[in-house]
Amino acid sequence: MADVPKYYWDACIWIELITQADAGRVERCRCVVELARKGEAEIWTSAFTLAEVWKKKCNEAAVGIQKEQDRAFEDFIESEFVKKIEVNVDVGNLARRLLRRHTGLGKPQDAIHVASCLLENLDELHTFDGSDLLNFDGILPRRDKVRLKICAPPLPPEPEMFPDEDA
């Protein structure tokens, strides 16, 4: 397979895709899924994401995918174009070090996502988490010393105004 972009999805991307709560965000997710289905991109995620799509803070209502959406999510994660990264000792150690070094990276689960990307030399970490993750765009070096791009999934391409009439 030719070298294709490798996009990492944190839990909020999966939540948006499965719950379809925000049409604009879902459209961005579907665009990446279509690229992956055609072999023009890969989607990567941590095995930790399987649990993180259900979030509950102390004394607050839970957010994330609902019980009746579990099967759709699990089936989607098992697609051949979705690559899973195990949370192993290397990921855990790097995540802890990132949390100590970068106080703006406030949540251990976000550090796990970042560490997974850095260790695997992934091209982009896709998130809608503007509270902390997006602030680290272009700052953190991957294993190969290239700085990790952290961004929302790309917007779908605009339709051509004047399609090629010869095609």
C-alpha positions in Angstrom: 0.0 0.0 0.0 1.3 3.5 -0.8 2.1 5.8 2.0 -1.1 7.3 3.1 -1.9 9.9 5.9 -2.2 8.4 9.3 -4.9 10.1 11.4 -5.4 9.4 15.1 -8.9 9.9 16.5 -9.4 10.7 20.2 -12.6 9.7 21.9 -14.5 12.9 21.1 -14.2 12.2 17.4 -15.8 8.8 17.8 -18.5 10.3 20.1 -19.4 12.8 17.4 -19.4 10.2 14.6 -21.6 7.7 16.5 -24.0 10.1 18.3 -24.3 12.5 15.3 -25.0 15.4 17.7 -23.3 18.1 15.5 -23.9 17.8 11.8 -20.8 19.9 10.9 -18.5 17.8 13.0 -20.1 14.5 11.7 -19.5 15.7 8.1 -15.8 16.1 8.9 -15.6 12.7 10.4 -17.4 11.0 7.5 -15.0 12.7 5.1 -12.0 11.0 6.8 -13.9 7.7 7.0 -14.5 7.8 3.3 -10.8 8.4 2.6 -10.0 5.5 4.9 -12.5 3.2 3.2 -10.9 4.0 -0.2 -7.4 3.3 1.2 -6.4 7.0 0.9 -5.9 7.3 4.7 -5.7 5.3 7.9 -7.6 5.9 11.1 -5.7 5.1 14.3 -7.0 5.1 17.9 -6.0 3.8 21.3 -7.6 0.7 22.7 -8.3 3.0 25.7 -10.8 4.9 23.5 -13.1 1.9 23.8 -13.8 2.9 27.4 -13.3 6.7 27.0 -16.3 7.1 24.7 -18.4 6.9 27.9 -17.4 9.8 30.2 -18.7 10.7 33.6 -17.3 13.3 35.9 -18.1 13.2 39.6 -21.6 14.4 40.3 -22.3 15.2 36.6 -24.4 13.5 33.9 -22.6 11.0 31.7 -21.8 11.9 28.1 -20.8 9.8 25.2 -22.2 7.0 23.2 -25.4 5.4 24.6 -25.7 1.7 25.4 -27.8 1.1 22.3 -24.9 2.6 20.2 -22.2 0.2 21.7 -22.5 -2.4 18.9 -22.3 0.2 16.1 -19.2 1.7 17.7 -17.6 -1.7 18.4 -18.3 -2.8 14.8 -16.8 0.4 13.4 -13.7 0.1 15.5 -13.2 -3.4 14.0 -13.1 -2.1 10.4 -9.9 -3.0 8.6 -9.0 0.6 8.0 -9.0 1.4 11.8 -5.7 0.6 13.5 -5.7 0.1 17.3 -2.8 1.0 19.6 -2.4 -0.9 22.8 -1.8 1.0 26.0 1.5 -0.6 27.0 4.3 0.4 29.3 5.9 2.7 26.7 2.7 4.6 26.2 2.0 4.9 29.9 5.4 6.1 30.8 5.5 8.7 28.0 2.0 9.9 28.9 3.0 10.4 32.6 6.2 12.3 31.4 4.1 14.5 29.1 1.7 15.4 31.9 4.6 16.4 34.2 6.4 18.4 31.4 3.3 20.1 29.9 0.9 21.4 32.6 -1.5 22.5 30.0 -2.1 18.9 29.1 -4.5 18.4 31.9 -6.0 14.9 31.5 -4.3 11.5 31.6 -6.5 10.2 28.8 -5.3 13.0 26.5 -1.7 12.2 27.4 -2.4 8.6 26.4 -3.7 9.8 23.0 -0.7 12.1 22.5 1.8 9.5 23.6 0.3 6.9 21.2 0.7 9.4 18.3 4.2 10.3 19.2 5.4 6.8 19.5 3.8 5.6 16.3 4.9 8.7 14.2 1.3 9.4 13.2 0.6 12.4 10.9 -2.2 14.1 12.7 -4.2 13.8 16.0 -7.8 14.7 15.3 -9.8 16.2 18.1 -12.5 18.7 18.9 -11.0 19.2 22.3 -10.2 22.9 22.3 -9.7 23.1 26.1 -6.2 21.6 25.9 -5.2 19.3 23.1 -5.5 21.8 20.2 -3.1 24.1 22.1 -0.3 21.6 21.5 -0.5 21.7 17.7 3.0 21.7 16.2 4.8 21.6 19.6 5.4 18.0 20.5 8.0 16.0 18.7 7.2 12.5 17.5 9.7 9.7 17.8 11.1 10.7 14.3 11.5 14.3 15.6 8.7 15.7 13.3 6.3 17.8 15.3 2.8 16.4 15.7 -0.1 18.2 14.0 -3.1 18.4 16.3 -6.3 19.6 14.6 -10.0 19.0 13.9 -10.7 16.6 11.1 -10.5 18.3 7.7 -13.5 19.9 6.1 -14.9 18.0 3.2 -13.8 19.3 -0.2 -16.0 21.8 -1.9 -17.9 20.5 -4.9 -16.5 21.6 -8.2 -18.3 24.6 -9.6 -17.5 23.6 -13.2 -16.9 19.9 -13.3 -14.8 18.6 -16.2 -17.3 18.0 -19.0 -15.1 15.6 -20.8 -15.0 13.1 -17.9 
